[in-house]
Amino acid sequence: MTISFIVNGDKHSLEVPATYRLVDILRKELSLTGTKVSCEIGRCGACSVLMNGQLVNSCLLMAYQINNSEIETIENLSKEELHPIQKAFLEEGALQCGYCSPGMVMALKALLTDNNHPTIDEVTDSLSGNLCRCTGYNGIIRAVHRYISNS
Protein backbone atom coordinates (compact mmCIF):
# COMPACT_ATOMS: atom_id res chain seq x y z
CA MET A 1 0.00 0.00 0.00
CA THR A 2 1.07 3.59 -0.54
CA ILE A 3 1.00 5.81 2.53
CA SER A 4 1.63 9.51 2.83
CA PHE A 5 2.60 11.17 6.07
CA ILE A 6 4.81 13.86 7.57
CA VAL A 7 7.78 13.05 9.79
CA ASN A 8 9.57 15.87 11.57
CA GLY A 9 8.14 18.37 9.10
CA ASP A 10 9.13 16.42 5.96
CA LYS A 11 6.49 14.89 3.68
CA HIS A 12 6.90 11.25 2.74
CA SER A 13 5.08 8.86 0.43
CA LEU A 14 6.12 5.23 0.67
CA GLU A 15 5.05 1.90 -0.72
CA VAL A 16 5.06 -0.55 2.20
CA PRO A 17 3.13 -3.61 3.35
CA ALA A 18 -0.01 -2.57 5.26
CA THR A 19 1.23 -4.49 8.30
CA TYR A 20 4.61 -2.76 8.39
CA ARG A 21 4.93 -0.99 11.75
CA LEU A 22 5.66 2.69 12.25
CA VAL A 23 8.87 1.83 14.12
CA ASP A 24 10.04 -0.17 11.08
CA ILE A 25 9.23 2.70 8.74
CA LEU A 26 11.12 5.17 10.92
CA ARG A 27 14.19 3.00 11.41
CA LYS A 28 14.42 1.03 8.15
CA GLU A 29 12.88 3.30 5.54
CA LEU A 30 13.76 6.75 6.92
CA SER A 31 16.95 5.90 8.89
CA LEU A 32 15.60 7.61 12.01
CA THR A 33 17.18 5.27 14.53
CA GLY A 34 16.63 7.41 17.64
CA THR A 35 13.32 5.62 18.11
CA LYS A 36 14.30 2.34 19.77
CA VAL A 37 12.90 -1.17 19.46
CA SER A 38 12.71 -3.08 22.70
CA CYS A 39 9.71 -5.06 23.93
CA GLU A 40 7.75 -4.82 20.64
CA ILE A 41 4.43 -5.15 22.51
CA GLY A 42 3.88 -1.58 23.70
CA ARG A 43 4.93 -2.03 27.31
CA CYS A 44 8.34 -0.35 27.58
CA GLY A 45 7.94 3.00 25.80
CA ALA A 46 11.37 2.90 24.10
CA CYS A 47 9.64 3.42 20.74
CA SER A 48 7.50 6.38 21.84
CA VAL A 49 6.89 9.14 19.30
CA LEU A 50 4.26 11.82 18.85
CA MET A 51 1.55 11.22 16.28
CA ASN A 52 -0.69 14.20 15.63
CA GLY A 53 0.60 15.60 18.91
CA GLN A 54 -0.26 12.51 20.98
CA LEU A 55 2.24 10.11 22.54
CA VAL A 56 2.09 6.67 20.89
CA ASN A 57 4.07 3.44 20.85
CA SER A 58 5.39 3.15 17.32
CA CYS A 59 5.75 -0.62 17.66
CA LEU A 60 1.95 -0.93 17.87
CA LEU A 61 0.99 1.22 14.88
CA MET A 62 0.64 -0.36 11.47
CA ALA A 63 1.45 1.51 8.27
CA TYR A 64 -2.18 1.96 7.31
CA GLN A 65 -2.83 3.68 10.66
CA ILE A 66 -0.32 6.46 10.02
CA ASN A 67 -1.59 7.45 6.58
CA ASN A 68 -2.11 11.25 6.49
CA SER A 69 -0.63 11.66 9.97
CA GLU A 70 2.08 13.89 11.34
CA ILE A 71 4.82 12.13 13.28
CA GLU A 72 7.48 13.70 15.49
CA THR A 73 10.51 11.71 16.61
CA ILE A 74 13.37 12.40 19.01
CA GLU A 75 15.49 13.59 16.06
CA ASN A 76 13.19 16.57 15.63
CA LEU A 77 13.95 17.86 19.13
CA SER A 78 17.63 18.48 18.52
CA LYS A 79 18.12 19.54 14.92
CA GLU A 80 20.29 22.54 15.85
CA GLU A 81 21.00 21.95 19.53
CA LEU A 82 19.70 19.83 22.37
CA HIS A 83 16.13 20.48 23.46
CA PRO A 84 15.89 21.89 27.02
CA ILE A 85 14.44 18.56 28.21
CA GLN A 86 17.48 16.76 26.80
CA LYS A 87 19.83 19.29 28.42
CA ALA A 88 18.11 18.76 31.77
CA PHE A 89 18.57 14.98 31.36
CA LEU A 90 22.30 15.46 30.86
CA GLU A 91 22.67 17.95 33.70
CA GLU A 92 20.84 15.72 36.17
CA GLY A 93 22.38 12.41 35.14
CA ALA A 94 18.97 11.12 34.10
CA LEU A 95 20.37 8.56 31.68
CA GLN A 96 22.85 5.76 31.78
CA CYS A 97 22.63 3.36 28.85
CA GLY A 98 20.36 5.81 27.01
CA TYR A 99 18.12 3.17 25.51
CA CYS A 100 14.93 4.39 27.17
CA SER A 101 15.88 8.08 26.95
CA PRO A 102 14.28 8.90 23.58
CA GLY A 103 10.93 7.50 24.72
CA MET A 104 11.22 9.21 28.11
CA VAL A 105 12.03 12.55 26.50
CA MET A 106 9.13 12.24 24.04
CA ALA A 107 6.73 11.35 26.88
CA LEU A 108 7.89 14.36 28.84
CA LYS A 109 7.64 16.60 25.79
CA ALA A 110 4.02 15.49 25.36
CA LEU A 111 3.31 16.28 29.01
CA LEU A 112 5.18 19.58 29.16
CA THR A 113 3.66 20.86 25.92
CA ASP A 114 0.24 20.77 27.59
CA ASN A 115 1.28 21.45 31.19
CA ASN A 116 4.22 23.77 32.01
CA HIS A 117 4.16 22.98 35.72
CA PRO A 118 3.06 19.39 36.29
CA THR A 119 2.83 17.88 39.74
CA ILE A 120 5.03 14.94 40.65
CA ASP A 121 1.99 12.68 40.24
CA GLU A 122 1.38 14.03 36.72
CA VAL A 123 5.04 13.45 35.80
CA THR A 124 4.95 9.94 37.24
CA ASP A 125 1.70 9.21 35.40
CA SER A 126 3.09 10.50 32.09
CA LEU A 127 6.13 8.24 32.45
CA SER A 128 4.16 5.17 33.52
CA GLY A 129 4.42 3.62 30.06
CA ASN A 130 8.20 4.02 29.91
CA LEU A 131 10.54 1.57 31.60
CA CYS A 132 14.08 2.40 32.68
CA ARG A 133 16.18 -0.45 33.91
CA CYS A 134 19.34 1.56 34.67
CA THR A 135 18.69 4.82 36.50
CA GLY A 136 15.62 4.32 38.59
CA TYR A 137 13.62 7.46 38.09
CA ASN A 138 15.13 9.97 40.52
CA GLY A 139 17.41 11.59 37.92
CA ILE A 140 14.51 11.79 35.49
CA ILE A 141 12.31 13.49 38.09
CA ARG A 142 15.18 15.91 38.89
CA ALA A 143 15.52 16.65 35.16
CA VAL A 144 11.83 17.54 34.95
CA HIS A 145 12.19 19.86 37.95
CA ARG A 146 15.26 21.49 36.36
CA TYR A 147 13.38 21.96 33.08
CA ILE A 148 10.40 23.50 34.89
CA SER A 149 12.58 25.85 36.94
CA ASN A 150 14.37 27.02 33.77
CA SER A 151 11.13 27.56 31.82
Secondary structure, 3 states (H helix, E strand, C coil): CEEEEEECCEEEEEECCCCCEHHHHHHHHCCCCCCCCCCCCCCCCCCEEEECCEEEECCCCEHHHHCCCEEECHHHHHCCCCCHHHHHHHHCCCCCCCCCHHHHHHHHHHHHHHCCCCCHHHHHHHCCCCCCCCCCCHHHHHHHHHHHHHC
